[in-house]
Amino acid sequence: MASGGYDIRAHAVRAALSNRGRPSYRPVPFVPHQPVQQDATGTGIIQDAVLPPAPPEPRRQSLSSPVVRDEGGLQSRGGQRSPQERSLSRSAGPSRPPSHSPLDSLSPPEAKLEIFVPLLRTPVASPPLSQSQHTVRPPQLPPATPPVPQQYLPSNRRNTSSRTSSVASTPQEAPQLSAWQTACLNEAPAVTWEIWAEGSTVYRSLEGQERTQEAALCDYMHQLQLGYVRQPVLGDPPAEISEWLELTKTTVDRIGPWDRLDTRLVARYVANLEEFVFKVADQFPSPPYQSPVRPPGYRLWLRHNPEEKDIRDEVLTTFVHAADNPLEIITQCTSAQELIDHLARNRVWPLPWFGAYRRICRPIVQDHLRSRASWISAYLDLLDRRREVFFNETRGFVLQEAMYLLAFHIHEGFPDPLPLRRRTMRFIDWDAIERQTRTTHPTSLINRDHYSTLYINNIIKLCNIGKPKSLGVPVRYVNAWFLAVQQCLNHTLQVQFNQNVVPTLEMASEMVSIMQYAYDYLVISDRAEWPLHNPWVPRALFQQLQVHVDGKFEGKRAPLLTRKMLIDGREPMSEDEVKHRYLKHLKAQRDQAGAPISYVRGQPRGARARFLVIS
């Protein structure tokens, strides 16, 4: 249990081929990263580099054997050798079969990659990514007859004799890395979870101890999800139950005493996730040599508020998602936000960073890719049959998830997770999606989830905290709040604009509330600037803003926001129209124009408020 994670080695095929169809996760010592391979059996299990068997010992020739010529060109008859031959033999060391050298076993250039890959690689210049650099060649095994070089044999099989070989060994050069491999090796992110999990640390670089803690919590969450999904049931073999308990206990011990009373959303999510795993472990008796998985005396801190209940329900629904029927669940969805939340629960099958298969190994990754792709395939099947899938709002999340899954196929050599995707070519340009997947930076291919309810609650609603309540608020708090609005809302609007996505009613309502508060504050104060990039804001959101002049509404009051209004007003306003209808009323614009007009201020409540006239 050196690594302590839910890993698997290729030679442990017993669990992968069992009637339950779940691979084992017995940890193994760390080995250098091997280049991606495609197995020939279709099982997804990549066997270790196959070393050719050692050649048989040459038979001893009789005295009547014919004259033969050895490697040095000297003649001998059978087992009789001249003094010159014996002298050369002692200096040359053990003899080798004729016409074979240590480099002959690596004759195909691809075979060198299969056996020798250094742990630390020298970064190379990153040329533009192209399709040729990402082509995965099928593995080529070395020939079976040549001997195995000594440096690739286990220590107990190496020839430790002090005699030197007659053939000088040539040092082998490390293979050059592609631009994709270089980026994955040098720019691996500290955490690979969704944006909603970052919360208050979003768009802020983590350093030192904080970065280490977040990375440990992210890894802990993935391991708990992996352990819960692959939990044993009553009636399983005792050895399998004992192995699961031991691995889960190792996972819990690795994180140590973390802050389970943290009020952040991701901390409450992990705490509830951990409690579900503890309840599963409590059902099984612990082996006599092992302590229970649950820490001694630990009980979950239940916070009696709606947010805690929502998190607990989300964790439970996420686990139920692993056993749901995708086609049936998607058909029953009655709103776009409900469908997005179901698709976002694919997080129950975590995926590692590209090329980092130490904790979550390739067979488990392939199984998770297949499970996550089943939901996207069911969505595309309903879209092909022209069923209602709320395509205008959900296409953004579907494209993010599809690109994430295809990246493992295009760059890492896994089987195609969406083989029937081209049936929906009249709705989605899959050729453009594949080109974008080949040329996009690895960190931008992760599905960071910009659409789910968790994202709305922990990123968009985050801007409702720390709002400047009056003009007397210190300017640093005003700047901090407007910076949060600029980062969170602008980034969300940019993603939706680039993917031509209509925001859901739930997300649009929160955005309108924040926009209205920022607009009302800037009408009476010039201590900040308008935080949004107008070409990304849909017309429907701007039309919900209310302008008050001398205590009266400027123009008509906006009607209640509907899905049809969002679809019809998905295009942005022109910059001149935005300035003429809205931005000209801001205090900074009035002072610049010298217009002495009375405007209003007040305490906004949501998107509507009661205002007082201020001269």
FENHUDA-V292422 format. One record per pair of residues at least 6 apart in sequence whose C-alpha atoms are under 8 Angstrom apart, sorted by the first residue. I is the first residue (numbers start at 1). GAP is how many residues later the second one is. D is the distance in whole Angstrom. If there is no record, write none. Layout:
# FENHUDA-V292422
I;GAP;D  I;GAP;D
This chain:
# FENHUDA-V292422
1;25;8  1;26;6  1;27;7  1;246;8  1;249;8  2;25;7  2;26;7  2;27;6  3;24;6  3;25;7  3;26;7  3;27;8  3;356;8  4;23;6  4;243;6  4;246;6  4;247;6  4;250;8  5;20;7  5;21;8  5;22;6  5;218;7  5;242;7  5;245;8  5;246;7  5;354;5  5;355;8  6;18;8  6;19;4  6;20;6  6;21;6  6;217;7  6;220;8  6;221;8  6;241;7  6;353;6  6;354;6  7;17;7  7;18;4  7;19;5  7;20;5  7;21;7  7;351;7  7;352;5  7;353;6  7;354;6  8;15;7  8;16;6  8;17;4  8;18;5  8;19;6  8;20;7  8;353;6  8;355;8  9;16;8  9;17;7  9;18;8  9;19;7  9;352;8  10;35;6  10;36;6  10;37;5  10;38;7  11;36;7  11;37;8  12;12;7  13;10;8  14;9;8  14;10;8  15;6;7  15;7;6  15;8;5  15;9;5  16;6;5  16;7;4  16;8;6  17;6;8  22;208;7  23;340;7  23;341;7  30;328;7  32;85;7  32;86;7  32;87;5  33;84;7  33;86;7  33;322;7  33;323;8  34;79;8  34;80;7  34;83;7  35;78;7  35;79;7  36;100;7  36;376;6  36;377;6  37;9;7  37;99;7  37;100;8  37;101;7  37;102;6  37;375;8  37;376;6  37;377;8  38;6;8  38;8;7  38;100;7  38;101;8  38;375;6  38;376;7  38;377;8  39;6;7  39;7;6  39;8;8  44;318;7  44;319;5  44;322;7  44;370;8  45;317;7  45;318;6  46;316;8  46;317;8  49;65;6  49;66;6  49;92;8  50;91;7  51;91;8  51;97;7  52;90;7  52;91;7  52;92;5  52;93;7  52;94;7  52;95;7  52;96;6  53;91;7  53;92;7  53;94;7  53;95;7  54;91;8  54;92;8  54;93;5  54;94;6  55;90;6  55;91;7  55;92;6  60;18;8  60;19;7  61;17;5  61;18;6  62;16;5  62;17;7  63;14;7  63;15;5  63;16;6  63;17;7  64;13;8  64;14;7  65;12;6  65;13;5  66;11;6  66;12;7  67;8;7  67;9;6  67;10;5  67;11;7  68;7;6  68;8;6  68;9;7  68;10;8  69;6;5  69;7;7  70;6;8  70;28;8  71;27;6  74;11;7  76;6;7  89;6;8  91;72;7  91;73;7  92;71;7  92;72;6  92;73;6  92;74;5  93;70;5  93;71;6  93;72;5  93;73;7  94;69;8  94;71;7  100;46;6  100;47;8  101;45;8  101;66;7  102;44;8  102;45;7  102;46;7  102;47;5  102;67;7  103;46;8  103;66;8  103;67;8  104;42;7  105;37;6  105;38;6  105;41;6  105;42;7  105;43;7  105;44;8  106;6;6  106;36;6  107;35;7  108;32;7  108;34;7  110;29;7  110;30;6  111;28;7  111;29;6  111;30;6  111;31;6  113;62;7  114;25;7  114;27;8  115;37;8  116;58;8  117;57;7  117;58;7  118;56;7  121;53;8  123;54;8  123;59;6  123;63;8  124;52;7  124;53;7  124;55;8  124;58;7  125;54;7  126;52;8  126;53;5  126;56;7  126;57;8  127;52;6  128;51;7  128;311;8  129;50;6  129;51;7  129;309;7  129;310;5  130;308;7  130;309;7  131;307;7  133;45;6  133;46;8  134;44;8  134;46;8  134;276;7  134;277;6  134;304;8  135;275;8  135;276;8  136;275;8  136;276;8  136;277;6  150;8;6  150;9;7  151;7;8  180;231;8  180;261;8  180;262;7  183;258;8  183;259;7  184;170;6  184;171;7  184;258;7  188;165;7  188;255;8  189;254;7  190;21;7  190;22;8  190;24;8  190;25;6  191;23;7  191;24;5  191;27;6  191;28;8  192;26;7  192;160;8  192;161;7  192;254;8  193;25;7  193;255;7  194;253;7  194;254;4  194;255;6  195;7;7  195;253;5  195;254;6  195;255;7  195;260;7  195;264;8  196;70;8  196;253;8  196;258;6  196;259;5  196;260;8  196;262;6  196;263;6  197;68;7  197;69;5  197;261;8  198;68;7  199;65;7  199;66;7  199;67;8  199;259;6  199;260;6  199;263;8  200;259;8  200;262;8  203;284;7  216;39;7  217;38;7  220;31;7  220;32;8  220;35;7  221;49;6  221;52;8  222;128;6  223;28;7  224;24;8  224;27;8  224;49;7  224;50;7  224;53;7  225;48;8  225;123;6  225;124;7  225;125;7  226;122;8  226;123;7  226;124;7  227;17;8  227;21;7  227;50;8  228;48;8  228;49;6  228;52;8  228;91;8  229;90;7  229;93;7  229;119;8  229;120;8  231;13;7  231;49;8  232;8;7  232;9;6  232;12;7  241;43;8  242;44;8  242;45;7  245;36;7  245;41;7  245;48;7  246;44;8  248;45;7  249;43;7  249;44;5  252;41;7  260;7;7  260;8;8  260;11;6  260;41;8  261;6;8  261;7;8  261;40;7  262;6;7  265;46;8  265;193;7  268;40;7  268;43;7  269;42;6  269;43;7  269;46;7  271;29;7  272;28;8  272;39;8  272;40;6  272;43;7  273;42;6  275;25;7  278;15;7  278;16;6  281;11;8  281;12;6  281;13;8  282;10;8  282;11;8  282;12;8  286;6;6  302;6;8  318;27;5  318;28;8  318;29;8  318;30;6  319;29;7  321;21;8  321;24;7  321;25;8  321;27;8  322;24;8  322;26;7  326;48;7  326;49;5  326;52;6  327;48;8  327;51;5  327;52;7  327;55;8  330;9;6  330;12;8  330;48;8  330;49;7  330;59;7  331;57;8  331;58;8  333;6;6  335;55;7  336;53;8  336;54;5  336;57;6  336;58;7  336;168;7  337;115;7  337;116;7  337;167;6  337;168;8  337;169;7  339;50;8  339;55;8  340;54;6  340;57;7  340;111;7  340;112;6  341;111;5  341;112;7  343;32;7  343;33;8  344;105;7  344;108;6  346;26;6  349;19;5  349;22;8  349;23;7  350;18;7  351;9;7  351;14;6  351;17;7  351;18;8  352;8;6  352;13;8  354;54;7  354;58;7  354;88;8  355;57;7  366;48;7  366;49;8  369;36;7  369;48;7  370;47;6  373;29;8  373;32;7  373;44;6  373;45;6  376;22;7  376;25;8  376;26;7  377;41;7  377;43;8  377;44;7  379;10;7  380;41;7  380;44;7  382;6;8  382;7;7  383;6;7  383;8;8  383;41;7  384;39;7  384;40;6  392;109;6  392;110;6  392;175;7  393;108;6  393;109;5  393;110;6  393;111;6  394;107;7  395;104;8  395;106;7  396;100;7  396;103;6  396;104;8  396;105;6  397;52;7  397;53;7  397;54;7  400;45;8  400;46;8  400;47;5  400;49;8  401;46;6  403;30;7  403;31;8  403;34;6  403;42;6  404;41;5  404;42;6  404;43;6  405;12;7  406;10;7  406;11;7  406;12;8  406;28;8  406;31;7  407;30;6  407;31;8  407;38;7  408;6;6  409;6;6  409;7;5  409;8;7  410;27;8  410;28;7  411;27;8  421;9;8  422;8;7  437;8;7  449;6;7  450;42;7  450;45;8  456;51;6  459;29;7  460;28;6  460;29;7  460;47;8  460;50;7  460;51;7  461;49;7  463;18;7  463;21;6  463;22;6  463;25;8  463;51;7  464;50;7  466;11;7  466;15;6  467;11;7  467;14;6  468;9;7  468;10;6  468;13;7  469;134;7  471;54;7  475;52;7  478;49;8  478;50;7  479;49;7  482;36;8  482;46;7  482;49;6  483;48;7  485;29;8  485;46;7  485;47;8  486;45;5  486;46;6  489;22;7  489;43;7  490;41;8  490;42;6  490;43;7  490;46;8  493;43;6  493;44;6  494;42;6  496;6;7  496;7;7  497;39;6  501;69;8  502;64;7  502;65;6  502;68;6  503;63;7  504;59;7  505;56;8  505;57;7  505;58;6  508;33;7  509;52;8  511;30;8  512;29;6  512;32;7  512;33;7  512;95;6  513;93;5  513;94;4  514;92;8  514;93;8  515;30;8  516;29;6  516;30;7  516;88;8  516;91;6  517;87;6  517;89;8  517;90;7  518;12;8  519;11;8  519;67;8  520;80;8  520;81;7  520;82;8  520;84;8  521;80;7  522;6;7  522;7;7  522;8;7  522;64;6  522;65;6  522;66;8  523;62;6  523;63;4  523;64;5  523;76;7  523;77;7  523;78;8  524;62;7  524;63;6  524;75;7  524;76;7  524;77;6  525;62;6  525;63;8  526;60;8  526;61;6  526;62;5  534;38;7  534;39;8  534;41;7  534;44;8  535;37;6  535;38;7  535;39;7  535;40;7  536;36;6  537;35;6  537;36;8  538;31;6  538;32;5  538;33;5  538;34;4  538;35;7  539;30;5  539;31;6  539;32;6  539;33;5  539;34;5  540;25;6  540;26;6  540;28;8  540;29;5  540;30;7  541;25;8  543;15;7  544;14;5  544;15;8  544;17;8  545;13;7  546;7;7  546;8;7  546;11;7  546;12;7  547;6;6  547;7;5  547;8;8  547;35;7  547;38;8  548;6;6  548;51;7  548;52;6  549;48;8  549;49;7  549;50;5  549;51;7  550;47;8  550;48;5  550;49;6  550;50;7  550;63;6  551;48;7  551;49;6  551;60;7  551;61;7  551;62;6  583;6;7  584;6;7  590;6;8  597;18;7  598;15;7  598;16;6  598;17;5  599;14;6  599;15;6  599;16;6  600;11;6  600;12;6  600;13;4  600;14;5  600;15;8  601;10;5  601;11;6  601;12;6  601;13;7  602;7;7  602;8;6  602;9;4  602;10;6  603;6;6  603;7;7  603;8;7  604;6;7
